[in-house]
Amino acid sequence: MSVVFVPKRQRGKAQINQETIQRLLDENDQLVRCITEYMQKGRATDCVQYQQILHRNIVYLGTIADASTEIPPDNINPCETNTLAESTDTSEVTEQGD
């Protein structure tokens, strides 16, 4: 059973830590190997259940990653920030070769 599966009574109570994430990554590695092996043997229909578990794990990891990214403060407007081209003073550039 996937480590992502959590009974309804325990949902929202799980502690997400580096160990849990590493177990998911290890499980995903094993799932990919299993799927590859079945595909090489021509048993694509046997892969479906493993692909579903892999998909669920990847979505879960993506959700964790999205939730853990830092959101910039609301008072910073990306349109007002200076770009390199805007902040470069070109008045000192002179032509050479005349």
N, CA, C and O atoms as CSV, one atom per row, in Angstrom:
chain,resi,resn,atom,element,x,y,z
A,1,MET,N,N,0.839,-1.172,0.000
A,1,MET,CA,C,0.000,0.000,0.000
A,1,MET,C,C,0.886,1.238,0.000
A,1,MET,O,O,1.963,1.244,0.597
A,2,SER,N,N,0.432,2.266,-0.662
A,2,SER,CA,C,1.175,3.506,-0.768
A,2,SER,C,C,1.201,4.233,0.569
A,2,SER,O,O,0.229,4.201,1.324
A,3,VAL,N,N,2.316,4.883,0.850
A,3,VAL,CA,C,2.397,5.644,2.087
A,3,VAL,C,C,1.530,6.892,2.034
A,3,VAL,O,O,1.307,7.534,3.060
A,4,VAL,N,N,1.039,7.244,0.852
A,4,VAL,CA,C,0.178,8.409,0.720
A,4,VAL,C,C,-1.211,8.118,1.259
A,4,VAL,O,O,-1.894,9.026,1.734
A,5,PHE,N,N,-1.641,6.851,1.189
A,5,PHE,CA,C,-2.981,6.505,1.646
A,5,PHE,C,C,-3.098,6.766,3.133
A,5,PHE,O,O,-2.331,6.238,3.938
A,6,VAL,N,N,-4.059,7.579,3.477
A,6,VAL,CA,C,-4.312,7.877,4.880
A,6,VAL,C,C,-5.811,7.695,5.111
A,6,VAL,O,O,-6.622,8.280,4.392
A,7,PRO,N,N,-6.185,6.896,6.102
A,7,PRO,CA,C,-7.611,6.726,6.392
A,7,PRO,C,C,-8.278,8.069,6.695
A,7,PRO,O,O,-7.630,8.992,7.187
A,8,LYS,N,N,-9.571,8.171,6.401
A,8,LYS,CA,C,-10.310,9.428,6.583
A,8,LYS,C,C,-10.180,9.981,7.994
A,8,LYS,O,O,-10.082,11.196,8.170
A,9,ARG,N,N,-10.178,9.116,9.000
A,9,ARG,CA,C,-10.120,9.578,10.389
A,9,ARG,C,C,-8.785,10.237,10.724
A,9,ARG,O,O,-8.691,10.969,11.709
A,10,GLN,N,N,-7.746,9.985,9.915
A,10,GLN,CA,C,-6.433,10.547,10.192
A,10,GLN,C,C,-6.048,11.667,9.231
A,10,GLN,O,O,-4.979,12.260,9.373
A,11,ARG,N,N,-6.891,11.958,8.269
A,11,ARG,CA,C,-6.557,12.993,7.289
A,11,ARG,C,C,-6.414,14.337,7.970
A,11,ARG,O,O,-7.180,14.679,8.871
A,12,GLY,N,N,-5.427,15.093,7.529
A,12,GLY,CA,C,-5.164,16.403,8.103
A,12,GLY,C,C,-4.295,16.354,9.338
A,12,GLY,O,O,-3.871,17.398,9.832
A,13,LYS,N,N,-4.021,15.170,9.849
A,13,LYS,CA,C,-3.223,15.015,11.061
A,13,LYS,C,C,-1.808,14.519,10.763
A,13,LYS,O,O,-0.972,14.436,11.663
A,14,ALA,N,N,-1.548,14.196,9.518
A,14,ALA,CA,C,-0.250,13.634,9.163
A,14,ALA,C,C,0.839,14.695,9.231
A,14,ALA,O,O,0.648,15.835,8.807
A,15,GLN,N,N,1.953,14.306,9.759
A,15,GLN,CA,C,3.110,15.188,9.821
A,15,GLN,C,C,3.946,14.978,8.561
A,15,GLN,O,O,4.375,13.860,8.274
A,16,ILE,N,N,4.172,16.042,7.822
A,16,ILE,CA,C,4.988,15.965,6.620
A,16,ILE,C,C,6.405,16.352,7.008
A,16,ILE,O,O,6.667,17.481,7.423
A,17,ASN,N,N,7.313,15.394,6.866
A,17,ASN,CA,C,8.704,15.677,7.176
A,17,ASN,C,C,9.586,15.084,6.073
A,17,ASN,O,O,9.090,14.455,5.138
A,18,GLN,N,N,10.861,15.287,6.193
A,18,GLN,CA,C,11.803,14.825,5.170
A,18,GLN,C,C,11.758,13.309,5.018
A,18,GLN,O,O,11.922,12.796,3.912
A,19,GLU,N,N,11.540,12.595,6.102
A,19,GLU,CA,C,11.488,11.130,6.041
A,19,GLU,C,C,10.295,10.656,5.209
A,19,GLU,O,O,10.423,9.735,4.403
A,20,THR,N,N,9.154,11.276,5.404
A,20,THR,CA,C,7.962,10.920,4.632
A,20,THR,C,C,8.171,11.199,3.149
A,20,THR,O,O,7.821,10.380,2.299
A,21,ILE,N,N,8.739,12.347,2.849
A,21,ILE,CA,C,8.996,12.711,1.451
A,21,ILE,C,C,9.975,11.732,0.826
A,21,ILE,O,O,9.789,11.315,-0.317
A,22,GLN,N,N,11.016,11.363,1.561
A,22,GLN,CA,C,11.996,10.416,1.037
A,22,GLN,C,C,11.375,9.050,0.800
A,22,GLN,O,O,11.703,8.386,-0.184
A,23,ARG,N,N,10.485,8.618,1.685
A,23,ARG,CA,C,9.804,7.336,1.475
A,23,ARG,C,C,8.949,7.370,0.213
A,23,ARG,O,O,8.892,6.392,-0.533
A,24,LEU,N,N,8.287,8.500,-0.020
A,24,LEU,CA,C,7.496,8.647,-1.241
A,24,LEU,C,C,8.379,8.603,-2.480
A,24,LEU,O,O,8.037,7.957,-3.471
A,25,LEU,N,N,9.511,9.289,-2.424
A,25,LEU,CA,C,10.427,9.279,-3.560
A,25,LEU,C,C,10.973,7.879,-3.818
A,25,LEU,O,O,11.099,7.460,-4.969
A,26,ASP,N,N,11.297,7.154,-2.745
A,26,ASP,CA,C,11.777,5.775,-2.894
A,26,ASP,C,C,10.682,4.884,-3.471
A,26,ASP,O,O,10.943,4.036,-4.324
A,27,GLU,N,N,9.462,5.083,-2.999
A,27,GLU,CA,C,8.341,4.299,-3.519
A,27,GLU,C,C,8.119,4.610,-5.003
A,27,GLU,O,O,7.865,3.708,-5.801
A,28,ASN,N,N,8.214,5.880,-5.362
A,28,ASN,CA,C,8.058,6.264,-6.765
A,28,ASN,C,C,9.131,5.621,-7.633
A,28,ASN,O,O,8.851,5.180,-8.748
A,29,ASP,N,N,10.347,5.567,-7.129
A,29,ASP,CA,C,11.435,4.918,-7.862
A,29,ASP,C,C,11.094,3.449,-8.114
A,29,ASP,O,O,11.271,2.946,-9.224
A,30,GLN,N,N,10.614,2.780,-7.097
A,30,GLN,CA,C,10.250,1.370,-7.226
A,30,GLN,C,C,9.073,1.192,-8.187
A,30,GLN,O,O,9.049,0.247,-8.975
A,31,LEU,N,N,8.106,2.095,-8.121
A,31,LEU,CA,C,6.962,2.025,-9.027
A,31,LEU,C,C,7.389,2.192,-10.482
A,31,LEU,O,O,6.914,1.467,-11.356
A,32,VAL,N,N,8.278,3.139,-10.742
A,32,VAL,CA,C,8.759,3.365,-12.104
A,32,VAL,C,C,9.484,2.123,-12.611
A,32,VAL,O,O,9.300,1.722,-13.760
A,33,ARG,N,N,10.305,1.514,-11.761
A,33,ARG,CA,C,11.017,0.289,-12.157
A,33,ARG,C,C,10.036,-0.844,-12.475
A,33,ARG,O,O,10.210,-1.581,-13.445
A,34,CYS,N,N,9.014,-0.964,-11.645
A,34,CYS,CA,C,8.010,-2.015,-11.848
A,34,CYS,C,C,7.234,-1.769,-13.137
A,34,CYS,O,O,7.018,-2.693,-13.921
A,35,ILE,N,N,6.819,-0.537,-13.355
A,35,ILE,CA,C,6.082,-0.188,-14.576
A,35,ILE,C,C,6.933,-0.464,-15.804
A,35,ILE,O,O,6.447,-1.015,-16.791
A,36,THR,N,N,8.200,-0.081,-15.742
A,36,THR,CA,C,9.114,-0.315,-16.864
A,36,THR,C,C,9.263,-1.799,-17.156
A,36,THR,O,O,9.245,-2.222,-18.312
A,37,GLU,N,N,9.408,-2.575,-16.106
A,37,GLU,CA,C,9.562,-4.025,-16.272
A,37,GLU,C,C,8.325,-4.644,-16.927
A,37,GLU,O,O,8.441,-5.442,-17.857
A,38,TYR,N,N,7.157,-4.275,-16.440
A,38,TYR,CA,C,5.920,-4.794,-17.034
A,38,TYR,C,C,5.771,-4.359,-18.486
A,38,TYR,O,O,5.354,-5.153,-19.329
A,39,MET,N,N,6.106,-3.114,-18.784
A,39,MET,CA,C,5.997,-2.619,-20.161
A,39,MET,C,C,6.931,-3.391,-21.094
A,39,MET,O,O,6.556,-3.719,-22.220
A,40,GLN,N,N,8.153,-3.682,-20.623
A,40,GLN,CA,C,9.107,-4.427,-21.434
A,40,GLN,C,C,8.637,-5.849,-21.696
A,40,GLN,O,O,8.991,-6.451,-22.710
A,41,LYS,N,N,7.843,-6.381,-20.784
A,41,LYS,CA,C,7.311,-7.729,-20.948
A,41,LYS,C,C,6.000,-7.736,-21.728
A,41,LYS,O,O,5.410,-8.794,-21.949
A,42,GLY,N,N,5.541,-6.546,-22.148
A,42,GLY,CA,C,4.315,-6.459,-22.917
A,42,GLY,C,C,3.052,-6.584,-22.078
A,42,GLY,O,O,1.990,-6.922,-22.600
A,43,ARG,N,N,3.160,-6.319,-20.805
A,43,ARG,CA,C,2.016,-6.447,-19.897
A,43,ARG,C,C,1.527,-5.070,-19.462
A,43,ARG,O,O,1.477,-4.759,-18.272
A,44,ALA,N,N,1.166,-4.250,-20.450
A,44,ALA,CA,C,0.766,-2.868,-20.183
A,44,ALA,C,C,-0.459,-2.767,-19.285
A,44,ALA,O,O,-0.553,-1.847,-18.472
A,45,THR,N,N,-1.386,-3.685,-19.418
A,45,THR,CA,C,-2.600,-3.615,-18.597
A,45,THR,C,C,-2.306,-3.852,-17.116
A,45,THR,O,O,-3.038,-3.378,-16.248
A,46,ASP,N,N,-1.232,-4.586,-16.836
A,46,ASP,CA,C,-0.846,-4.809,-15.444
A,46,ASP,C,C,-0.217,-3.571,-14.809
A,46,ASP,O,O,-0.081,-3.499,-13.587
A,47,CYS,N,N,0.161,-2.609,-15.624
A,47,CYS,CA,C,0.815,-1.387,-15.146
A,47,CYS,C,C,-0.166,-0.360,-14.601
A,47,CYS,O,O,0.223,0.522,-13.835
A,48,VAL,N,N,-1.413,-0.463,-14.981
A,48,VAL,CA,C,-2.387,0.590,-14.687
A,48,VAL,C,C,-2.457,0.902,-13.195
A,48,VAL,O,O,-2.434,2.071,-12.811
A,49,GLN,N,N,-2.541,-0.111,-12.360
A,49,GLN,CA,C,-2.656,0.148,-10.921
A,49,GLN,C,C,-1.409,0.844,-10.376
A,49,GLN,O,O,-1.509,1.700,-9.498
A,50,TYR,N,N,-0.241,0.480,-10.893
A,50,TYR,CA,C,0.993,1.113,-10.438
A,50,TYR,C,C,1.103,2.551,-10.957
A,50,TYR,O,O,1.624,3.430,-10.269
A,51,GLN,N,N,0.614,2.777,-12.158
A,51,GLN,CA,C,0.613,4.130,-12.709
A,51,GLN,C,C,-0.318,5.039,-11.915
A,51,GLN,O,O,-0.020,6.218,-11.721
A,52,GLN,N,N,-1.437,4.500,-11.457
A,52,GLN,CA,C,-2.360,5.294,-10.658
A,52,GLN,C,C,-1.744,5.673,-9.316
A,52,GLN,O,O,-1.906,6.805,-8.858
A,53,ILE,N,N,-1.048,4.749,-8.690
A,53,ILE,CA,C,-0.380,5.027,-7.419
A,53,ILE,C,C,0.727,6.055,-7.633
A,53,ILE,O,O,0.873,6.993,-6.848
A,54,LEU,N,N,1.507,5.873,-8.701
A,54,LEU,CA,C,2.579,6.821,-9.020
A,54,LEU,C,C,1.999,8.216,-9.247
A,54,LEU,O,O,2.535,9.204,-8.746
A,55,HIS,N,N,0.914,8.293,-9.995
A,55,HIS,CA,C,0.271,9.577,-10.252
A,55,HIS,C,C,-0.178,10.233,-8.948
A,55,HIS,O,O,0.051,11.425,-8.738
A,56,ARG,N,N,-0.814,9.461,-8.077
A,56,ARG,CA,C,-1.277,9.987,-6.791
A,56,ARG,C,C,-0.105,10.505,-5.955
A,56,ARG,O,O,-0.192,11.569,-5.342
A,57,ASN,N,N,0.991,9.741,-5.939
A,57,ASN,CA,C,2.170,10.164,-5.187
A,57,ASN,C,C,2.750,11.462,-5.740
A,57,ASN,O,O,3.119,12.358,-4.980
A,58,ILE,N,N,2.829,11.559,-7.061
A,58,ILE,CA,C,3.406,12.752,-7.679
A,58,ILE,C,C,2.533,13.975,-7.419
A,58,ILE,O,O,3.048,15.058,-7.144
A,59,VAL,N,N,1.228,13.810,-7.502
A,59,VAL,CA,C,0.318,14.920,-7.214
A,59,VAL,C,C,0.464,15.341,-5.753
A,59,VAL,O,O,0.481,16.534,-5.449
A,60,TYR,N,N,0.568,14.387,-4.867
A,60,TYR,CA,C,0.731,14.682,-3.446
A,60,TYR,C,C,2.037,15.441,-3.195
A,60,TYR,O,O,2.051,16.433,-2.466
A,61,LEU,N,N,3.128,14.977,-3.798
A,61,LEU,CA,C,4.410,15.672,-3.642
A,61,LEU,C,C,4.347,17.080,-4.227
A,61,LEU,O,O,4.914,18.014,-3.661
A,62,GLY,N,N,3.659,17.232,-5.353
A,62,GLY,CA,C,3.492,18.552,-5.948
A,62,GLY,C,C,2.703,19.481,-5.045
A,62,GLY,O,O,3.009,20.669,-4.941
A,63,THR,N,N,1.688,18.935,-4.395
A,63,THR,CA,C,0.884,19.722,-3.463
A,63,THR,C,C,1.727,20.182,-2.283
A,63,THR,O,O,1.611,21.323,-1.837
A,64,ILE,N,N,2.573,19.296,-1.782
A,64,ILE,CA,C,3.460,19.655,-0.680
A,64,ILE,C,C,4.420,20.752,-1.130
A,64,ILE,O,O,4.651,21.719,-0.403
A,65,ALA,N,N,4.976,20.600,-2.322
A,65,ALA,CA,C,5.922,21.592,-2.840
A,65,ALA,C,C,5.250,22.946,-3.027
A,65,ALA,O,O,5.827,23.977,-2.683
A,66,ASP,N,N,4.038,22.952,-3.570
A,66,ASP,CA,C,3.314,24.207,-3.755
A,66,ASP,C,C,3.013,24.884,-2.424
A,66,ASP,O,O,3.113,26.105,-2.301
A,67,ALA,N,N,2.648,24.094,-1.447
A,67,ALA,CA,C,2.299,24.643,-0.136
A,67,ALA,C,C,3.524,25.167,0.606
A,67,ALA,O,O,3.403,26.043,1.463
A,68,SER,N,N,4.686,24.645,0.286
A,68,SER,CA,C,5.884,25.043,1.023
A,68,SER,C,C,6.652,26.176,0.362
A,68,SER,O,O,7.610,26.685,0.942
A,69,THR,N,N,6.255,26.583,-0.839
A,69,THR,CA,C,6.955,27.693,-1.484
A,69,THR,C,C,6.539,28.997,-0.843
A,69,THR,O,O,5.390,29.176,-0.440
A,70,GLU,N,N,7.491,29.898,-0.757
A,70,GLU,CA,C,7.236,31.180,-0.124
A,70,GLU,C,C,6.543,32.116,-1.108
A,70,GLU,O,O,6.994,32.288,-2.241
A,71,ILE,N,N,5.465,32.707,-0.673
A,71,ILE,CA,C,4.725,33.647,-1.507
A,71,ILE,C,C,5.236,35.045,-1.194
A,71,ILE,O,O,5.330,35.423,-0.027
A,72,PRO,N,N,5.576,35.838,-2.253
A,72,PRO,CA,C,6.079,37.190,-1.995
A,72,PRO,C,C,5.009,38.063,-1.353
A,72,PRO,O,O,3.816,37.828,-1.544
A,73,PRO,N,N,5.432,39.068,-0.594
A,73,PRO,CA,C,4.461,39.967,0.049
A,73,PRO,C,C,3.578,40.653,-0.988
A,73,PRO,O,O,3.984,40.856,-2.132
A,74,ASP,N,N,2.359,41.006,-0.568
A,74,ASP,CA,C,1.391,41.630,-1.466
A,74,ASP,C,C,1.800,43.039,-1.881
A,74,ASP,O,O,1.355,43.528,-2.919
A,75,ASN,N,N,2.635,43.692,-1.092
A,75,ASN,CA,C,2.959,45.076,-1.393
A,75,ASN,C,C,4.020,45.225,-2.484
A,75,ASN,O,O,4.340,46.350,-2.868
A,76,ILE,N,N,4.567,44.133,-2.986
A,76,ILE,CA,C,5.548,44.204,-4.070
A,76,ILE,C,C,4.825,43.989,-5.386
A,76,ILE,O,O,4.202,42.950,-5.606
A,77,ASN,N,N,4.917,44.989,-6.263
A,77,ASN,CA,C,4.297,44.899,-7.575
A,77,ASN,C,C,5.379,44.546,-8.579
A,77,ASN,O,O,6.290,45.345,-8.795
A,78,PRO,N,N,5.310,43.355,-9.210
A,78,PRO,CA,C,6.368,42.953,-10.140
A,78,PRO,C,C,6.496,43.895,-11.338
A,78,PRO,O,O,7.550,43.936,-11.973
A,79,CYS,N,N,5.452,44.644,-11.654
A,79,CYS,CA,C,5.511,45.579,-12.785
A,79,CYS,C,C,6.343,46.810,-12.465
A,79,CYS,O,O,6.805,47.500,-13.374
A,80,GLU,N,N,6.538,47.093,-11.182
A,80,GLU,CA,C,7.271,48.284,-10.790
A,80,GLU,C,C,8.758,48.027,-10.573
A,80,GLU,O,O,9.513,48.974,-10.353
A,81,THR,N,N,9.192,46.790,-10.629
A,81,THR,CA,C,10.602,46.494,-10.408
A,81,THR,C,C,11.405,46.851,-11.643
A,81,THR,O,O,10.938,46.677,-12.768
A,82,ASN,N,N,12.598,47.346,-11.433
A,82,ASN,CA,C,13.475,47.732,-12.543
A,82,ASN,C,C,14.126,46.504,-13.143
A,82,ASN,O,O,14.555,45.598,-12.429
A,83,THR,N,N,14.193,46.485,-14.449
A,83,THR,CA,C,14.926,45.425,-15.123
A,83,THR,C,C,16.343,45.900,-15.349
A,83,THR,O,O,16.632,47.082,-15.167
A,84,LEU,N,N,17.224,45.016,-15.737
A,84,LEU,CA,C,18.613,45.370,-15.989
A,84,LEU,C,C,18.711,46.424,-17.078
A,84,LEU,O,O,19.508,47.355,-16.967
A,85,ALA,N,N,17.918,46.292,-18.122
A,85,ALA,CA,C,17.962,47.241,-19.229
A,85,ALA,C,C,17.507,48.630,-18.795
A,85,ALA,O,O,18.052,49.632,-19.258
A,86,GLU,N,N,16.521,48.698,-17.918
A,86,GLU,CA,C,16.023,49.985,-17.458
A,86,GLU,C,C,17.008,50.673,-16.527
A,86,GLU,O,O,17.085,51.901,-16.510
A,87,SER,N,N,17.756,49.907,-15.761
A,87,SER,CA,C,18.637,50.500,-14.762
A,87,SER,C,C,20.031,50.780,-15.294
A,87,SER,O,O,20.836,51.389,-14.588
A,88,THR,N,N,20.345,50.363,-16.502
A,88,THR,CA,C,21.663,50.596,-17.071
A,88,THR,C,C,21.711,51.995,-17.664
A,88,THR,O,O,20.859,52.361,-18.474
A,89,ASP,N,N,22.708,52.776,-17.261
A,89,ASP,CA,C,22.869,54.132,-17.768
A,89,ASP,C,C,23.690,54.062,-19.043
A,89,ASP,O,O,24.868,53.708,-19.004
A,90,THR,N,N,23.076,54.397,-20.177
A,90,THR,CA,C,23.762,54.312,-21.465
A,90,THR,C,C,24.339,55.640,-21.899
A,90,THR,O,O,24.885,55.730,-22.999
A,91,SER,N,N,24.240,56.693,-21.068
A,91,SER,CA,C,24.740,58.002,-21.463
A,91,SER,C,C,26.258,58.055,-21.494
A,91,SER,O,O,26.832,58.923,-22.152
A,92,GLU,N,N,26.916,57.142,-20.791
A,92,GLU,CA,C,28.361,57.145,-20.778
A,92,GLU,C,C,28.986,56.343,-21.909
A,92,GLU,O,O,30.208,56.337,-22.053
A,93,VAL,N,N,28.189,55.678,-22.701
A,93,VAL,CA,C,28.698,54.860,-23.796
A,93,VAL,C,C,29.066,55.783,-24.939
A,93,VAL,O,O,28.244,56.573,-25.403
A,94,THR,N,N,30.301,55.679,-25.388
A,94,THR,CA,C,30.766,56.516,-26.500
A,94,THR,C,C,31.166,55.637,-27.646
A,94,THR,O,O,31.564,54.487,-27.456
A,95,GLU,N,N,31.062,56.175,-28.837
A,95,GLU,CA,C,31.450,55.415,-30.019
A,95,GLU,C,C,32.952,55.518,-30.203
A,95,GLU,O,O,33.536,56.588,-30.029
A,96,GLN,N,N,33.561,54.427,-30.549
A,96,GLN,CA,C,34.992,54.418,-30.823
A,96,GLN,C,C,35.217,54.194,-32.299
A,96,GLN,O,O,34.374,53.606,-32.976
A,97,GLY,N,N,36.334,54.651,-32.800
A,97,GLY,CA,C,36.673,54.441,-34.197
A,97,GLY,C,C,36.464,55.678,-35.036
A,97,GLY,O,O,36.679,55.629,-36.248
A,98,ASP,N,N,36.048,56.802,-34.437
A,98,ASP,CA,C,35.903,58.047,-35.211
A,98,ASP,C,C,37.186,58.803,-35.225
A,98,ASP,O,O,37.264,59.875,-35.825
